[in-house]
């Protein structure tokens, strides 16, 4: 019986040791699981924070880009409106210039002839101003000017043909020259 009792003690001892080992393994496993769980939660928090920051940064960038684009579009539209007002102002001036008649028109053409002609050119008037140019050429005091054919490419004023050059002295060309010189100042006065 002692053998059976000794075997039982051995088995009990082995089982007790196995239980202790199992308890130790279970305790270490619980600690390991808790540590892994804590690391996982920290990692999740870090990832969440990182992605939240990236999402916030992306939102801010998107808003900033949209704001910048809106400002640029607004400026572009404002410049377009300003350009339209300036174009309209010069178109109105051109219309008034072309609408001159009588002595005012004659005085303008006389000044153009005096300013632009050097002598020995052929003056080709517009159909509208042929009579005025024909009347003014003999009394303008510039020698060698001759009356040429009517220039059908212009509606007002005249063109000049010299030996080696051609010069457009139409009202349209005159206003384009004035616009080049005055547009910056006109813009300042209109849009202070």
Beta strands, then each sheet from edge to edge (+ up, - down):
strand 1: 122-125
strand 2: 146-147
strand 3: 157-161
strand 4: 166-170
sheet 1: 2+ 1+ 3- 4+
end
